[in-house]
Amino acid sequence: MSDHLPRADEAARLLHDVDQRRDQGARESARESRWVSVVFAIALFAQLAAPDFFGEEVRPWLSWAVFVLLAVYMVMLRTRRGSDLLGRPARLRKSEISPQFAKFARLTILLVMVAGFFVALYGGNLLFPYAGTVLGVVLCGGLIAFGPAWQKSLNSLATRDRQDSGGTLRGSR
């Protein structure tokens, strides 16, 4: 017997290895340290609850603090050491993200921003006293409890499907 595999078998094995590494990268990009979810949950809670206790004059300062937190987070995501500190050793390439998911995500973000603008402009605390605190507790509890699971499921929705075991393409390619 020969020590060399036929070219077709070797090429198939190499393609399978590439797909396995790509899947591993997608799984690793879905990981993030638990402390990141906790920090963002605390910031969100402070943003929503502080005006109930300290008055509306703290809202601009909290907005700036959240802006700085988001800017630091984005810079950390773009650097190797920052990504390691966040617990994200890998990141998805843009070519791995489904175009349909990207369009849906952009539309959803736009709708949430428009709804937030109108709620901030006209809503205030008209529902009941301390509505911001209650909303903060609910949103932050959800983020802390389910943040990693939500991130993992969104990542699986965002990634394009690769070849299945039968070798046929599926998904949005």
CORKA-V134522 format. One record per backbone hydrogen bond with DSSP energy under -0.5 kcal/mol. CO is the residue of the C=O (numbers start at 1). NH is the residue of the N-H. If there is no record, write none. Layout:
[[CO | NH] [CO | NH]]
This chain:
[[6 | 10] [7 | 11] [8 | 12] [9 | 13] [10 | 14] [11 | 15] [12 | 16] [13 | 17] [14 | 18] [15 | 19] [16 | 20] [17 | 21] [18 | 22] [19 | 23] [20 | 24] [21 | 25] [22 | 26] [23 | 27] [24 | 28] [25 | 29] [26 | 30] [27 | 30] [28 | 31] [33 | 36] [33 | 37] [34 | 38] [35 | 39] [36 | 40] [37 | 41] [38 | 42] [39 | 43] [40 | 44] [41 | 45] [42 | 46] [43 | 47] [44 | 48] [45 | 49] [46 | 50] [49 | 52] [49 | 53] [50 | 53] [50 | 54] [51 | 55] [55 | 58] [56 | 59] [58 | 62] [59 | 63] [60 | 64] [61 | 65] [62 | 66] [63 | 67] [64 | 68] [65 | 69] [66 | 70] [67 | 71] [68 | 72] [69 | 73] [70 | 74] [71 | 75] [72 | 76] [73 | 77] [74 | 78] [75 | 79] [76 | 79] [79 | 83] [80 | 84] [81 | 85] [82 | 86] [83 | 87] [83 | 88] [84 | 87] [86 | 33] [87 | 89] [93 | 96] [94 | 97] [96 | 160] [98 | 102] [99 | 103] [100 | 104] [101 | 105] [102 | 106] [103 | 107] [104 | 108] [105 | 109] [106 | 110] [107 | 111] [108 | 112] [109 | 113] [110 | 114] [111 | 115] [112 | 116] [113 | 117] [114 | 118] [115 | 119] [116 | 120] [117 | 121] [118 | 122] [118 | 123] [119 | 123] [119 | 124] [123 | 126] [128 | 131] [130 | 134] [131 | 135] [132 | 136] [133 | 137] [134 | 138] [135 | 139] [136 | 140] [137 | 141] [138 | 142] [139 | 143] [140 | 144] [141 | 145] [142 | 146] [143 | 147] [146 | 150] [147 | 151] [148 | 152] [149 | 153] [150 | 154] [151 | 155] [152 | 156] [153 | 157] [154 | 158] [155 | 159] [158 | 98] [164 | 167] [168 | 164]]
